[in-house]
């Protein structure tokens, strides 16, 4: 079984690389955008939608809170499988 250091807060899959975004973890661009968009997106104006440009602005303004990373070390006391199940 492959072990993962984190679990995506959007899709729930295990991950060893991805985005850290102000306390949330996202495994892909899609999950980052989906996880930060409002539930009430207006399809005519796209109002409420989040974009990679929005994230880049946040990352530039708060590099300690918004960044992409790889977790090379695994905490053997708690880790995840590919489906996001936690093991202790």
PDB file of N, CA, C and O in Angstrom:
ATOM      1  N   UNK A   1       0.837  -1.180   0.000  1.00  0.00           N
ATOM      2  CA  UNK A   1       0.000   0.000   0.000  1.00  0.00           C
ATOM      3  C   UNK A   1       0.887   1.250   0.000  1.00  0.00           C
ATOM      4  O   UNK A   1       1.814   1.372   0.800  1.00  0.00           O
ATOM      5  N   UNK A   2       0.584   2.158  -0.902  1.00  0.00           N
ATOM      6  CA  UNK A   2       1.297   3.429  -0.922  1.00  0.00           C
ATOM      7  C   UNK A   2       0.771   4.309   0.209  1.00  0.00           C
ATOM      8  O   UNK A   2      -0.435   4.372   0.447  1.00  0.00           O
ATOM      9  N   UNK A   3       1.678   4.981   0.899  1.00  0.00           N
ATOM     10  CA  UNK A   3       1.319   5.846   2.017  1.00  0.00           C
ATOM     11  C   UNK A   3       1.409   7.305   1.595  1.00  0.00           C
ATOM     12  O   UNK A   3       2.277   7.684   0.809  1.00  0.00           O
ATOM     13  N   UNK A   4       0.504   8.117   2.126  1.00  0.00           N
ATOM     14  CA  UNK A   4       0.459   9.532   1.798  1.00  0.00           C
ATOM     15  C   UNK A   4       0.499  10.368   3.068  1.00  0.00           C
ATOM     16  O   UNK A   4      -0.052   9.989   4.101  1.00  0.00           O
ATOM     17  N   UNK A   5       1.164  11.515   2.968  1.00  0.00           N
ATOM     18  CA  UNK A   5       1.367  12.393   4.123  1.00  0.00           C
ATOM     19  C   UNK A   5       0.147  13.248   4.455  1.00  0.00           C
ATOM     20  O   UNK A   5      -0.071  13.594   5.616  1.00  0.00           O
ATOM     21  N   UNK A   6      -0.643  13.586   3.451  1.00  0.00           N
ATOM     22  CA  UNK A   6      -1.787  14.484   3.649  1.00  0.00           C
ATOM     23  C   UNK A   6      -3.002  13.951   2.908  1.00  0.00           C
ATOM     24  O   UNK A   6      -2.909  13.024   2.104  1.00  0.00           O
ATOM     25  N   UNK A   7      -4.141  14.558   3.201  1.00  0.00           N
ATOM     26  CA  UNK A   7      -5.411  14.229   2.565  1.00  0.00           C
ATOM     27  C   UNK A   7      -5.994  15.506   1.976  1.00  0.00           C
ATOM     28  O   UNK A   7      -6.059  16.526   2.661  1.00  0.00           O
ATOM     29  N   UNK A   8      -6.422  15.464   0.711  1.00  0.00           N
ATOM     30  CA  UNK A   8      -6.995  16.630   0.040  1.00  0.00           C
ATOM     31  C   UNK A   8      -8.317  17.015   0.712  1.00  0.00           C
ATOM     32  O   UNK A   8      -9.186  16.169   0.922  1.00  0.00           O
ATOM     33  N   UNK A   9      -8.456  18.297   1.043  1.00  0.00           N
ATOM     34  CA  UNK A   9      -9.677  18.789   1.677  1.00  0.00           C
ATOM     35  C   UNK A   9     -10.835  18.938   0.700  1.00  0.00           C
ATOM     36  O   UNK A   9     -11.960  19.219   1.113  1.00  0.00           O
ATOM     37  N   UNK A  10     -10.574  18.754  -0.574  1.00  0.00           N
ATOM     38  CA  UNK A  10     -11.654  18.851  -1.570  1.00  0.00           C
ATOM     39  C   UNK A  10     -12.153  17.465  -1.973  1.00  0.00           C
ATOM     40  O   UNK A  10     -13.333  17.160  -1.797  1.00  0.00           O
ATOM     41  N   UNK A  11     -11.280  16.632  -2.508  1.00  0.00           N
ATOM     42  CA  UNK A  11     -11.708  15.331  -3.029  1.00  0.00           C
ATOM     43  C   UNK A  11     -11.501  14.188  -2.046  1.00  0.00           C
ATOM     44  O   UNK A  11     -12.062  13.108  -2.228  1.00  0.00           O
ATOM     45  N   UNK A  12     -10.692  14.414  -0.994  1.00  0.00           N
ATOM     46  CA  UNK A  12     -10.487  13.398   0.025  1.00  0.00           C
ATOM     47  C   UNK A  12      -9.418  12.366  -0.285  1.00  0.00           C
ATOM     48  O   UNK A  12      -9.248  11.423   0.487  1.00  0.00           O
ATOM     49  N   UNK A  13      -8.692  12.508  -1.381  1.00  0.00           N
ATOM     50  CA  UNK A  13      -7.650  11.547  -1.764  1.00  0.00           C
ATOM     51  C   UNK A  13      -6.353  11.816  -0.995  1.00  0.00           C
ATOM     52  O   UNK A  13      -6.079  12.945  -0.588  1.00  0.00           O
ATOM     53  N   UNK A  14      -5.558  10.751  -0.803  1.00  0.00           N
ATOM     54  CA  UNK A  14      -4.253  10.901  -0.191  1.00  0.00           C
ATOM     55  C   UNK A  14      -3.312  11.642  -1.130  1.00  0.00           C
ATOM     56  O   UNK A  14      -3.445  11.544  -2.350  1.00  0.00           O
ATOM     57  N   UNK A  15      -2.355  12.389  -0.563  1.00  0.00           N
ATOM     58  CA  UNK A  15      -1.451  13.180  -1.396  1.00  0.00           C
ATOM     59  C   UNK A  15      -0.093  13.332  -0.726  1.00  0.00           C
ATOM     60  O   UNK A  15       0.006  13.391   0.499  1.00  0.00           O
ATOM     61  N   UNK A  16       0.960  13.394  -1.554  1.00  0.00           N
ATOM     62  CA  UNK A  16       2.315  13.671  -1.083  1.00  0.00           C
ATOM     63  C   UNK A  16       2.857  14.966  -1.662  1.00  0.00           C
ATOM     64  O   UNK A  16       3.977  15.372  -1.352  1.00  0.00           O
ATOM     65  N   UNK A  17       2.062  15.611  -2.502  1.00  0.00           N
ATOM     66  CA  UNK A  17       2.414  16.920  -3.036  1.00  0.00           C
ATOM     67  C   UNK A  17       1.123  17.655  -3.354  1.00  0.00           C
ATOM     68  O   UNK A  17       0.092  17.043  -3.634  1.00  0.00           O
ATOM     69  N   UNK A  18       1.199  18.970  -3.306  1.00  0.00           N
ATOM     70  CA  UNK A  18       0.017  19.758  -3.623  1.00  0.00           C
ATOM     71  C   UNK A  18       0.094  21.134  -2.997  1.00  0.00           C
ATOM     72  O   UNK A  18       1.170  21.635  -2.670  1.00  0.00           O
ATOM     73  N   UNK A  19      -1.063  21.726  -2.841  1.00  0.00           N
ATOM     74  CA  UNK A  19      -1.168  23.087  -2.332  1.00  0.00           C
ATOM     75  C   UNK A  19      -1.490  23.096  -0.846  1.00  0.00           C
ATOM     76  O   UNK A  19      -2.326  22.329  -0.370  1.00  0.00           O
ATOM     77  N   UNK A  20      -0.809  23.981  -0.124  1.00  0.00           N
ATOM     78  CA  UNK A  20      -1.214  24.341   1.223  1.00  0.00           C
ATOM     79  C   UNK A  20      -1.799  25.732   1.072  1.00  0.00           C
ATOM     80  O   UNK A  20      -1.134  26.635   0.565  1.00  0.00           O
ATOM     81  N   UNK A  21      -3.032  25.910   1.507  1.00  0.00           N
ATOM     82  CA  UNK A  21      -3.719  27.180   1.308  1.00  0.00           C
ATOM     83  C   UNK A  21      -4.438  27.583   2.595  1.00  0.00           C
ATOM     84  O   UNK A  21      -5.600  27.239   2.810  1.00  0.00           O
ATOM     85  N   UNK A  22      -3.722  28.318   3.442  1.00  0.00           N
ATOM     86  CA  UNK A  22      -4.287  28.867   4.681  1.00  0.00           C
ATOM     87  C   UNK A  22      -5.007  27.800   5.511  1.00  0.00           C
ATOM     88  O   UNK A  22      -6.158  27.979   5.911  1.00  0.00           O
ATOM     89  N   UNK A  23      -4.311  26.695   5.760  1.00  0.00           N
ATOM     90  CA  UNK A  23      -4.860  25.653   6.615  1.00  0.00           C
ATOM     91  C   UNK A  23      -5.568  24.530   5.886  1.00  0.00           C
ATOM     92  O   UNK A  23      -5.994  23.564   6.518  1.00  0.00           O
ATOM     93  N   UNK A  24      -5.703  24.628   4.589  1.00  0.00           N
ATOM     94  CA  UNK A  24      -6.353  23.601   3.780  1.00  0.00           C
ATOM     95  C   UNK A  24      -5.323  22.970   2.846  1.00  0.00           C
ATOM     96  O   UNK A  24      -4.341  23.609   2.468  1.00  0.00           O
ATOM     97  N   UNK A  25      -5.556  21.711   2.477  1.00  0.00           N
ATOM     98  CA  UNK A  25      -4.672  20.998   1.555  1.00  0.00           C
ATOM     99  C   UNK A  25      -5.450  20.632   0.296  1.00  0.00           C
ATOM    100  O   UNK A  25      -6.581  20.153   0.375  1.00  0.00           O
ATOM    101  N   UNK A  26      -4.837  20.858  -0.869  1.00  0.00           N
ATOM    102  CA  UNK A  26      -5.461  20.543  -2.154  1.00  0.00           C
ATOM    103  C   UNK A  26      -4.459  19.805  -3.032  1.00  0.00           C
ATOM    104  O   UNK A  26      -3.294  20.193  -3.116  1.00  0.00           O
ATOM    105  N   UNK A  27      -4.921  18.732  -3.690  1.00  0.00           N
ATOM    106  CA  UNK A  27      -4.019  17.875  -4.462  1.00  0.00           C
ATOM    107  C   UNK A  27      -3.790  18.357  -5.889  1.00  0.00           C
ATOM    108  O   UNK A  27      -2.850  17.901  -6.540  1.00  0.00           O
ATOM    109  N   UNK A  28      -4.622  19.267  -6.392  1.00  0.00           N
ATOM    110  CA  UNK A  28      -4.511  19.674  -7.791  1.00  0.00           C
ATOM    111  C   UNK A  28      -5.051  21.097  -7.983  1.00  0.00           C
ATOM    112  O   UNK A  28      -5.687  21.665  -7.095  1.00  0.00           O
ATOM    113  N   UNK A  29      -4.778  21.653  -9.170  1.00  0.00           N
ATOM    114  CA  UNK A  29      -5.344  22.960  -9.512  1.00  0.00           C
ATOM    115  C   UNK A  29      -6.864  22.908  -9.413  1.00  0.00           C
ATOM    116  O   UNK A  29      -7.490  23.817  -8.869  1.00  0.00           O
ATOM    117  N   UNK A  30      -7.452  21.835  -9.944  1.00  0.00           N
ATOM    118  CA  UNK A  30      -8.911  21.690  -9.942  1.00  0.00           C
ATOM    119  C   UNK A  30      -9.465  21.729  -8.523  1.00  0.00           C
ATOM    120  O   UNK A  30     -10.425  22.450  -8.251  1.00  0.00           O
ATOM    121  N   UNK A  31      -8.869  20.960  -7.623  1.00  0.00           N
ATOM    122  CA  UNK A  31      -9.351  20.933  -6.240  1.00  0.00           C
ATOM    123  C   UNK A  31      -9.133  22.283  -5.553  1.00  0.00           C
ATOM    124  O   UNK A  31      -9.986  22.725  -4.783  1.00  0.00           O
ATOM    125  N   UNK A  32      -8.013  22.936  -5.820  1.00  0.00           N
ATOM    126  CA  UNK A  32      -7.752  24.257  -5.247  1.00  0.00           C
ATOM    127  C   UNK A  32      -8.830  25.246  -5.669  1.00  0.00           C
ATOM    128  O   UNK A  32      -9.369  25.976  -4.837  1.00  0.00           O
ATOM    129  N   UNK A  33      -9.142  25.270  -6.949  1.00  0.00           N
ATOM    130  CA  UNK A  33     -10.153  26.200  -7.460  1.00  0.00           C
ATOM    131  C   UNK A  33     -11.532  25.828  -6.940  1.00  0.00           C
ATOM    132  O   UNK A  33     -12.268  26.690  -6.459  1.00  0.00           O
ATOM    133  N   UNK A  34     -11.888  24.554  -7.031  1.00  0.00           N
ATOM    134  CA  UNK A  34     -13.202  24.089  -6.592  1.00  0.00           C
ATOM    135  C   UNK A  34     -13.377  24.326  -5.090  1.00  0.00           C
ATOM    136  O   UNK A  34     -14.442  24.756  -4.646  1.00  0.00           O
ATOM    137  N   UNK A  35     -12.343  24.048  -4.320  1.00  0.00           N
ATOM    138  CA  UNK A  35     -12.420  24.201  -2.866  1.00  0.00           C
ATOM    139  C   UNK A  35     -12.515  25.637  -2.399  1.00  0.00           C
ATOM    140  O   UNK A  35     -12.972  25.888  -1.284  1.00  0.00           O
ATOM    141  N   UNK A  36     -12.099  26.584  -3.217  1.00  0.00           N
ATOM    142  CA  UNK A  36     -12.135  27.996  -2.843  1.00  0.00           C
ATOM    143  C   UNK A  36     -13.269  28.769  -3.499  1.00  0.00           C
ATOM    144  O   UNK A  36     -13.478  29.936  -3.167  1.00  0.00           O
ATOM    145  N   UNK A  37     -14.002  28.160  -4.415  1.00  0.00           N
ATOM    146  CA  UNK A  37     -15.110  28.851  -5.080  1.00  0.00           C
ATOM    147  C   UNK A  37     -16.356  28.812  -4.208  1.00  0.00           C
ATOM    148  O   UNK A  37     -16.569  27.865  -3.451  1.00  0.00           O
ATOM    149  N   UNK A  38     -17.162  29.836  -4.323  1.00  0.00           N
ATOM    150  CA  UNK A  38     -18.435  29.872  -3.600  1.00  0.00           C
ATOM    151  C   UNK A  38     -19.384  28.832  -4.167  1.00  0.00           C
ATOM    152  O   UNK A  38     -19.303  28.479  -5.343  1.00  0.00           O
ATOM    153  N   UNK A  39     -20.281  28.345  -3.327  1.00  0.00           N
ATOM    154  CA  UNK A  39     -21.278  27.375  -3.782  1.00  0.00           C
ATOM    155  C   UNK A  39     -22.313  28.001  -4.713  1.00  0.00           C
ATOM    156  O   UNK A  39     -22.969  27.302  -5.485  1.00  0.00           O
ATOM    157  N   UNK A  40     -22.451  29.304  -4.634  1.00  0.00           N
ATOM    158  CA  UNK A  40     -23.493  29.983  -5.415  1.00  0.00           C
ATOM    159  C   UNK A  40     -22.903  30.763  -6.588  1.00  0.00           C
ATOM    160  O   UNK A  40     -23.118  31.970  -6.703  1.00  0.00           O
ATOM    161  N   UNK A  41     -22.161  30.077  -7.460  1.00  0.00           N
ATOM    162  CA  UNK A  41     -21.563  30.716  -8.635  1.00  0.00           C
ATOM    163  C   UNK A  41     -22.663  31.076  -9.622  1.00  0.00           C
ATOM    164  O   UNK A  41     -23.488  30.238  -9.985  1.00  0.00           O
ATOM    165  N   UNK A  42     -22.664  32.318 -10.046  1.00  0.00           N
ATOM    166  CA  UNK A  42     -23.618  32.784 -11.051  1.00  0.00           C
ATOM    167  C   UNK A  42     -23.103  32.353 -12.418  1.00  0.00           C
ATOM    168  O   UNK A  42     -22.045  32.819 -12.841  1.00  0.00           O
ATOM    169  N   UNK A  43     -23.826  31.468 -13.130  1.00  0.00           N
ATOM    170  CA  UNK A  43     -23.329  30.970 -14.416  1.00  0.00           C
ATOM    171  C   UNK A  43     -23.253  32.044 -15.494  1.00  0.00           C
ATOM    172  O   UNK A  43     -22.496  31.895 -16.454  1.00  0.00           O
ATOM    173  N   UNK A  44     -24.023  33.125 -15.356  1.00  0.00           N
ATOM    174  CA  UNK A  44     -23.992  34.186 -16.371  1.00  0.00           C
ATOM    175  C   UNK A  44     -22.773  35.086 -16.221  1.00  0.00           C
ATOM    176  O   UNK A  44     -22.183  35.504 -17.218  1.00  0.00           O
ATOM    177  N   UNK A  45     -22.394  35.387 -14.988  1.00  0.00           N
ATOM    178  CA  UNK A  45     -21.286  36.309 -14.756  1.00  0.00           C
ATOM    179  C   UNK A  45     -20.037  35.616 -14.236  1.00  0.00           C
ATOM    180  O   UNK A  45     -18.966  36.221 -14.194  1.00  0.00           O
ATOM    181  N   UNK A  46     -20.164  34.333 -13.833  1.00  0.00           N
ATOM    182  CA  UNK A  46     -19.086  33.577 -13.218  1.00  0.00           C
ATOM    183  C   UNK A  46     -18.706  34.176 -11.861  1.00  0.00           C
ATOM    184  O   UNK A  46     -17.643  33.869 -11.321  1.00  0.00           O
ATOM    185  N   UNK A  47     -19.566  35.024 -11.316  1.00  0.00           N
ATOM    186  CA  UNK A  47     -19.324  35.632 -10.005  1.00  0.00           C
ATOM    187  C   UNK A  47     -19.329  34.546  -8.931  1.00  0.00           C
ATOM    188  O   UNK A  47     -20.215  33.691  -8.909  1.00  0.00           O
ATOM    189  N   UNK A  48     -18.372  34.581  -8.075  1.00  0.00           N
ATOM    190  CA  UNK A  48     -18.223  33.574  -7.037  1.00  0.00           C
ATOM    191  C   UNK A  48     -17.179  32.532  -7.382  1.00  0.00           C
ATOM    192  O   UNK A  48     -16.770  31.749  -6.525  1.00  0.00           O
ATOM    193  N   UNK A  49     -16.746  32.519  -8.634  1.00  0.00           N
ATOM    194  CA  UNK A  49     -15.731  31.545  -9.052  1.00  0.00           C
ATOM    195  C   UNK A  49     -14.343  32.016  -8.615  1.00  0.00           C
ATOM    196  O   UNK A  49     -14.048  33.211  -8.623  1.00  0.00           O
ATOM    197  N   UNK A  50     -13.518  31.079  -8.244  1.00  0.00           N
ATOM    198  CA  UNK A  50     -12.145  31.325  -7.839  1.00  0.00           C
ATOM    199  C   UNK A  50     -11.256  30.903  -8.996  1.00  0.00           C
ATOM    200  O   UNK A  50     -11.612  29.985  -9.734  1.00  0.00           O
ATOM    201  N   UNK A  51     -10.117  31.545  -9.176  1.00  0.00           N
ATOM    202  CA  UNK A  51      -9.240  31.214 -10.300  1.00  0.00           C
ATOM    203  C   UNK A  51      -7.802  31.052  -9.817  1.00  0.00           C
ATOM    204  O   UNK A  51      -7.461  31.427  -8.695  1.00  0.00           O
ATOM    205  N   UNK A  52      -6.977  30.490 -10.677  1.00  0.00           N
ATOM    206  CA  UNK A  52      -5.556  30.380 -10.357  1.00  0.00           C
ATOM    207  C   UNK A  52      -4.939  31.767 -10.218  1.00  0.00           C
ATOM    208  O   UNK A  52      -4.007  31.952  -9.435  1.00  0.00           O
ATOM    209  N   UNK A  53      -5.438  32.728 -10.958  1.00  0.00           N
ATOM    210  CA  UNK A  53      -4.952  34.105 -10.817  1.00  0.00           C
ATOM    211  C   UNK A  53      -5.243  34.626  -9.409  1.00  0.00           C
ATOM    212  O   UNK A  53      -4.397  35.290  -8.811  1.00  0.00           O
ATOM    213  N   UNK A  54      -6.433  34.329  -8.875  1.00  0.00           N
ATOM    214  CA  UNK A  54      -6.768  34.715  -7.504  1.00  0.00           C
ATOM    215  C   UNK A  54      -5.783  34.078  -6.525  1.00  0.00           C
ATOM    216  O   UNK A  54      -5.293  34.735  -5.607  1.00  0.00           O
ATOM    217  N   UNK A  55      -5.498  32.779  -6.734  1.00  0.00           N
ATOM    218  CA  UNK A  55      -4.582  32.087  -5.829  1.00  0.00           C
ATOM    219  C   UNK A  55      -3.169  32.667  -5.927  1.00  0.00           C
ATOM    220  O   UNK A  55      -2.497  32.828  -4.908  1.00  0.00           O
ATOM    221  N   UNK A  56      -2.719  32.978  -7.128  1.00  0.00           N
ATOM    222  CA  UNK A  56      -1.374  33.559  -7.293  1.00  0.00           C
ATOM    223  C   UNK A  56      -1.258  34.884  -6.552  1.00  0.00           C
ATOM    224  O   UNK A  56      -0.222  35.168  -5.951  1.00  0.00           O
ATOM    225  N   UNK A  57      -2.306  35.693  -6.588  1.00  0.00           N
ATOM    226  CA  UNK A  57      -2.311  36.966  -5.849  1.00  0.00           C
ATOM    227  C   UNK A  57      -2.214  36.699  -4.353  1.00  0.00           C
ATOM    228  O   UNK A  57      -1.448  37.358  -3.649  1.00  0.00           O
ATOM    229  N   UNK A  58      -2.988  35.732  -3.867  1.00  0.00           N
ATOM    230  CA  UNK A  58      -2.933  35.376  -2.442  1.00  0.00           C
ATOM    231  C   UNK A  58      -1.559  34.843  -2.069  1.00  0.00           C
ATOM    232  O   UNK A  58      -1.020  35.184  -1.017  1.00  0.00           O
ATOM    233  N   UNK A  59      -0.994  34.006  -2.934  1.00  0.00           N
ATOM    234  CA  UNK A  59       0.316  33.431  -2.678  1.00  0.00           C
ATOM    235  C   UNK A  59       1.401  34.507  -2.635  1.00  0.00           C
ATOM    236  O   UNK A  59       2.292  34.465  -1.786  1.00  0.00           O
ATOM    237  N   UNK A  60       1.322  35.466  -3.551  1.00  0.00           N
ATOM    238  CA  UNK A  60       2.287  36.567  -3.557  1.00  0.00           C
ATOM    239  C   UNK A  60       2.164  37.413  -2.296  1.00  0.00           C
ATOM    240  O   UNK A  60       3.169  37.853  -1.737  1.00  0.00           O
ATOM    241  N   UNK A  61       0.933  37.640  -1.850  1.00  0.00           N
ATOM    242  CA  UNK A  61       0.694  38.469  -0.668  1.00  0.00           C
ATOM    243  C   UNK A  61       0.985  37.719   0.636  1.00  0.00           C
ATOM    244  O   UNK A  61       1.377  38.338   1.625  1.00  0.00           O
ATOM    245  N   UNK A  62       0.798  36.394   0.649  1.00  0.00           N
ATOM    246  CA  UNK A  62       0.966  35.585   1.859  1.00  0.00           C
ATOM    247  C   UNK A  62       1.729  34.301   1.554  1.00  0.00           C
ATOM    248  O   UNK A  62       1.151  33.216   1.625  1.00  0.00           O
ATOM    249  N   UNK A  63       3.006  34.398   1.217  1.00  0.00           N
ATOM    250  CA  UNK A  63       3.759  33.205   0.805  1.00  0.00           C
ATOM    251  C   UNK A  63       3.896  32.144   1.895  1.00  0.00           C
ATOM    252  O   UNK A  63       4.134  30.977   1.582  1.00  0.00           O
ATOM    253  N   UNK A  64       3.751  32.519   3.165  1.00  0.00           N
ATOM    254  CA  UNK A  64       3.829  31.538   4.244  1.00  0.00           C
ATOM    255  C   UNK A  64       2.522  30.779   4.423  1.00  0.00           C
ATOM    256  O   UNK A  64       2.498  29.742   5.087  1.00  0.00           O
ATOM    257  N   UNK A  65       1.433  31.279   3.840  1.00  0.00           N
ATOM    258  CA  UNK A  65       0.113  30.669   3.998  1.00  0.00           C
ATOM    259  C   UNK A  65      -0.444  30.051   2.729  1.00  0.00           C
ATOM    260  O   UNK A  65      -1.420  29.304   2.789  1.00  0.00           O
ATOM    261  N   UNK A  66       0.153  30.345   1.580  1.00  0.00           N
ATOM    262  CA  UNK A  66      -0.354  29.842   0.296  1.00  0.00           C
ATOM    263  C   UNK A  66       0.823  29.421  -0.576  1.00  0.00           C
ATOM    264  O   UNK A  66       1.529  30.262  -1.133  1.00  0.00           O
ATOM    265  N   UNK A  67       1.025  28.109  -0.686  1.00  0.00           N
ATOM    266  CA  UNK A  67       2.155  27.640  -1.488  1.00  0.00           C
ATOM    267  C   UNK A  67       1.932  26.201  -1.943  1.00  0.00           C
ATOM    268  O   UNK A  67       1.103  25.482  -1.384  1.00  0.00           O
ATOM    269  N   UNK A  68       2.678  25.793  -2.960  1.00  0.00           N
ATOM    270  CA  UNK A  68       2.704  24.413  -3.436  1.00  0.00           C
ATOM    271  C   UNK A  68       3.920  23.742  -2.829  1.00  0.00           C
ATOM    272  O   UNK A  68       4.975  24.367  -2.724  1.00  0.00           O
ATOM    273  N   UNK A  69       3.798  22.478  -2.425  1.00  0.00           N
ATOM    274  CA  UNK A  69       4.910  21.799  -1.781  1.00  0.00           C
ATOM    275  C   UNK A  69       4.851  20.293  -2.006  1.00  0.00           C
ATOM    276  O   UNK A  69       3.860  19.762  -2.508  1.00  0.00           O
ATOM    277  N   UNK A  70       5.911  19.629  -1.630  1.00  0.00           N
ATOM    278  CA  UNK A  70       5.978  18.169  -1.585  1.00  0.00           C
ATOM    279  C   UNK A  70       6.291  17.774  -0.149  1.00  0.00           C
ATOM    280  O   UNK A  70       7.120  18.407   0.505  1.00  0.00           O
ATOM    281  N   UNK A  71       5.633  16.733   0.342  1.00  0.00           N
ATOM    282  CA  UNK A  71       5.920  16.210   1.664  1.00  0.00           C
ATOM    283  C   UNK A  71       6.729  14.948   1.465  1.00  0.00           C
ATOM    284  O   UNK A  71       6.188  13.906   1.094  1.00  0.00           O
ATOM    285  N   UNK A  72       8.030  15.038   1.712  1.00  0.00           N
ATOM    286  CA  UNK A  72       8.922  13.909   1.490  1.00  0.00           C
ATOM    287  C   UNK A  72       8.990  13.004   2.713  1.00  0.00           C
ATOM    288  O   UNK A  72       9.242  11.805   2.591  1.00  0.00           O
ATOM    289  N   UNK A  73       8.765  13.576   3.887  1.00  0.00           N
ATOM    290  CA  UNK A  73       8.811  12.781   5.106  1.00  0.00           C
ATOM    291  C   UNK A  73       7.388  12.398   5.493  1.00  0.00           C
ATOM    292  O   UNK A  73       6.470  13.216   5.430  1.00  0.00           O
ATOM    293  N   UNK A  74       7.224  11.160   5.888  1.00  0.00           N
ATOM    294  CA  UNK A  74       5.928  10.642   6.264  1.00  0.00           C
ATOM    295  C   UNK A  74       5.895  10.439   7.766  1.00  0.00           C
ATOM    296  O   UNK A  74       6.803   9.831   8.332  1.00  0.00           O
ATOM    297  N   UNK A  75       4.867  10.937   8.409  1.00  0.00           N
ATOM    298  CA  UNK A  75       4.671  10.717   9.834  1.00  0.00           C
ATOM    299  C   UNK A  75       4.144   9.292   9.997  1.00  0.00           C
ATOM    300  O   UNK A  75       2.991   9.021   9.662  1.00  0.00           O
ATOM    301  N   UNK A  76       4.962   8.392  10.499  1.00  0.00           N
ATOM    302  CA  UNK A  76       4.563   6.987  10.629  1.00  0.00           C
ATOM    303  C   UNK A  76       3.463   6.789  11.670  1.00  0.00           C
ATOM    304  O   UNK A  76       2.831   5.734  11.703  1.00  0.00           O
ATOM    305  N   UNK A  77       3.227   7.791  12.519  1.00  0.00           N
ATOM    306  CA  UNK A  77       2.166   7.680  13.509  1.00  0.00           C
ATOM    307  C   UNK A  77       0.793   7.966  12.914  1.00  0.00           C
ATOM    308  O   UNK A  77      -0.218   7.499  13.439  1.00  0.00           O
ATOM    309  N   UNK A  78       0.747   8.736  11.811  1.00  0.00           N
ATOM    310  CA  UNK A  78      -0.522   9.004  11.134  1.00  0.00           C
ATOM    311  C   UNK A  78      -0.254   9.273   9.664  1.00  0.00           C
ATOM    312  O   UNK A  78       0.500  10.183   9.318  1.00  0.00           O
ATOM    313  N   UNK A  79      -0.868   8.483   8.807  1.00  0.00           N
ATOM    314  CA  UNK A  79      -0.717   8.653   7.366  1.00  0.00           C
ATOM    315  C   UNK A  79      -2.009   8.211   6.690  1.00  0.00           C
ATOM    316  O   UNK A  79      -2.915   7.694   7.344  1.00  0.00           O
ATOM    317  N   UNK A  80      -2.090   8.417   5.376  1.00  0.00           N
ATOM    318  CA  UNK A  80      -3.302   8.142   4.610  1.00  0.00           C
ATOM    319  C   UNK A  80      -3.020   7.171   3.477  1.00  0.00           C
ATOM    320  O   UNK A  80      -1.884   7.047   3.019  1.00  0.00           O
ATOM    321  N   UNK A  81      -4.069   6.480   3.026  1.00  0.00           N
ATOM    322  CA  UNK A  81      -3.945   5.684   1.805  1.00  0.00           C
ATOM    323  C   UNK A  81      -4.467   6.519   0.633  1.00  0.00           C
ATOM    324  O   UNK A  81      -4.858   7.671   0.822  1.00  0.00           O
ATOM    325  N   UNK A  82      -4.476   5.947  -0.573  1.00  0.00           N
ATOM    326  CA  UNK A  82      -4.883   6.689  -1.769  1.00  0.00           C
ATOM    327  C   UNK A  82      -6.332   7.168  -1.691  1.00  0.00           C
ATOM    328  O   UNK A  82      -6.687   8.164  -2.322  1.00  0.00           O
ATOM    329  N   UNK A  83      -7.172   6.471  -0.924  1.00  0.00           N
ATOM    330  CA  UNK A  83      -8.576   6.862  -0.791  1.00  0.00           C
ATOM    331  C   UNK A  83      -8.818   7.836   0.351  1.00  0.00           C
ATOM    332  O   UNK A  83      -9.957   8.232   0.596  1.00  0.00           O
ATOM    333  N   UNK A  84      -7.756   8.226   1.054  1.00  0.00           N
ATOM    334  CA  UNK A  84      -7.885   9.199   2.135  1.00  0.00           C
ATOM    335  C   UNK A  84      -8.210   8.594   3.495  1.00  0.00           C
ATOM    336  O   UNK A  84      -8.508   9.324   4.441  1.00  0.00           O
ATOM    337  N   UNK A  85      -8.158   7.271   3.604  1.00  0.00           N
ATOM    338  CA  UNK A  85      -8.376   6.631   4.900  1.00  0.00           C
ATOM    339  C   UNK A  85      -7.158   6.848   5.773  1.00  0.00           C
ATOM    340  O   UNK A  85      -6.027   6.695   5.311  1.00  0.00           O
ATOM    341  N   UNK A  86      -7.372   7.201   7.023  1.00  0.00           N
ATOM    342  CA  UNK A  86      -6.273   7.502   7.936  1.00  0.00           C
ATOM    343  C   UNK A  86      -5.847   6.243   8.673  1.00  0.00           C
ATOM    344  O   UNK A  86      -6.676   5.409   9.036  1.00  0.00           O
ATOM    345  N   UNK A  87      -4.535   6.118   8.892  1.00  0.00           N
ATOM    346  CA  UNK A  87      -3.952   5.010   9.642  1.00  0.00           C
ATOM    347  C   UNK A  87      -3.084   5.586  10.748  1.00  0.00           C
ATOM    348  O   UNK A  87      -2.326   6.532  10.536  1.00  0.00           O
ATOM    349  N   UNK A  88      -3.209   5.001  11.923  1.00  0.00           N
ATOM    350  CA  UNK A  88      -2.424   5.465  13.085  1.00  0.00           C
ATOM    351  C   UNK A  88      -1.587   4.320  13.626  1.00  0.00           C
ATOM    352  O   UNK A  88      -0.855   4.497  14.601  1.00  0.00           O
TER     353      UNK A  88
END
